[in-house]
Amino acid sequence: MSRRDVWQELYQRFDPERPADSRWRAERPHSPAGRIIQFLDMPFGDPRILLTGTVGTGKTTELLRMAEARKDRELVVFLDLARQFTEAVRDPAALDRISSWEVCFLAGVALIATAQQRLGYQFPEAYIEDLKTAWNALARATDTPPAQLDIAALAKATLSVMATTVPALVEGTTGMGLATGFTVTGGMVGAITKWMAPLGLSKQTLPDQDTHVQTLLACVNVLVGQIQHDHRRVLFVIDGLDRIRDIQRARELFVDSQLIAQLACPVVVCAPFALRHHPSTAAVRGFEPLALVNEPVLLHEDPTRHGEGVHFFCDLFERRTSDIDGASLISRPLLEQLAYRSGGRARDFVRFIRELAKEAWLTDAPSATEELVRKILDHQRRLRETGLNKGHIELLEEIANDPAHQLPANPLAQDLLSYQTLLPYPNESEWYYPHPLLMMHLVRLRNAGSTP
């Protein structure tokens, strides 16, 4: 009997570009989400957390886990900047040029949308007008292209992104779904074709103490203060800045500027990846850095052997497939092989399962086979090898053959980390190893043996 319907279901459940649904999340032994929740429970201070980690390691899923746990304690404002710039601004490259005052402005717009949606709350028109005036003044001072700013329209566009990415965080508290004022339909989402506020286009930078910058920050904090006085504490969760690879831009946001840390409430920010392994992280002020590490699917003392992180990915698969008998689709040994070759990156593992489901559907296979697994891993290996030159390969081999697997001083190491061809692991002290896909053929150990 054909199992194509089951393979199709498996394909749809494993989307590497979407965070996991709450019912399918596996508990991560190394997740900082629990620690962040503990900080938020403290009866003093406003925690400000800078979450760092490799792109694709599952930070968004852990942010959602934390945000959903807090949604009845705080007014959680979840701002996914990567999706905001892709789906609303329609210029994802502009995210690489965003300034700290623009992040604060977008946080204010997201708060306006969330407050109306979750609480049915309308800010006084004077507060909205003040925010608009502050943005226009900053736009002139920074040579940002002028625009006819409509805060309500920007809030609707922001809410449309939230409604498709974090629906559990924007439902009306009355249980009646989306609030009347900002009802989002599929037609409306499709109709938002133009974002009216230019972002990432400023030609001039201004210091935090500039009057225009401080005025805009004050306008956002007035909104925060109003909600916290009349309703409950605000919690900003800002995702997507991990897409920024340029260390200079990362420094401008979090080392040279403390503006985001001056938002008058708890803030959890997904940090630019450029800060993850850079000494500049120690110079960040106003935030407490926490890291979400790659799951340790390799053993430090012998990276050719499976580490404990393999079990996490097997659990992840079982949770997502328990109702469709996932164990009969992919055997445990094949699942462990896929987990190992993922390098501990959740996005890679999910992509492997999705590609395997596609190949199995094409052949109408009753279950995954060694041949099918080998085929998808070989394809993913070739993609991962793309663009690596002799210098890259020699450096990867140097790290692989170093018993301590330390990060070398070679500047190429930062490039390899940025493109996830070199991965960090948390066993005891942090150590580094080439992506396991590269160990299949390209990168050689001196005492080469077979790898799992």
Secondary structure as GFF3:
##gff-version 3
##sequence-region A 1 452
A	DSSP	alpha_helix	4	13	.	.	.	ID=ss1
A	DSSP	three_ten_helix	22	24	.	.	.	ID=ss2
A	DSSP	alpha_helix	33	41	.	.	.	ID=ss3
A	DSSP	beta_strand	48	52	.	.	.	ID=ss4
A	DSSP	alpha_helix	59	70	.	.	.	ID=ss5
A	DSSP	beta_strand	75	80	.	.	.	ID=ss6
A	DSSP	alpha_helix	81	83	.	.	.	ID=ss7
A	DSSP	pi_helix	84	88	.	.	.	ID=ss8
A	DSSP	three_ten_helix	92	97	.	.	.	ID=ss9
A	DSSP	alpha_helix	100	119	.	.	.	ID=ss10
A	DSSP	alpha_helix	125	141	.	.	.	ID=ss11
A	DSSP	alpha_helix	151	165	.	.	.	ID=ss12
A	DSSP	three_ten_helix	167	169	.	.	.	ID=ss13
A	DSSP	three_ten_helix	180	182	.	.	.	ID=ss14
A	DSSP	alpha_helix	186	191	.	.	.	ID=ss15
A	DSSP	alpha_helix	211	230	.	.	.	ID=ss16
A	DSSP	beta_strand	234	239	.	.	.	ID=ss17
A	DSSP	three_ten_helix	241	243	.	.	.	ID=ss18
A	DSSP	alpha_helix	247	254	.	.	.	ID=ss19
A	DSSP	three_ten_helix	260	262	.	.	.	ID=ss20
A	DSSP	beta_strand	267	270	.	.	.	ID=ss21
A	DSSP	three_ten_helix	273	275	.	.	.	ID=ss22
A	DSSP	three_ten_helix	279	283	.	.	.	ID=ss23
A	DSSP	beta_strand	288	291	.	.	.	ID=ss24
A	DSSP	alpha_helix	309	321	.	.	.	ID=ss25
A	DSSP	three_ten_helix	322	324	.	.	.	ID=ss26
A	DSSP	three_ten_helix	326	328	.	.	.	ID=ss27
A	DSSP	alpha_helix	332	341	.	.	.	ID=ss28
A	DSSP	alpha_helix	346	363	.	.	.	ID=ss29
A	DSSP	alpha_helix	370	385	.	.	.	ID=ss30
A	DSSP	alpha_helix	390	401	.	.	.	ID=ss31
A	DSSP	alpha_helix	412	418	.	.	.	ID=ss32
A	DSSP	beta_strand	422	425	.	.	.	ID=ss33
A	DSSP	beta_strand	431	434	.	.	.	ID=ss34
###
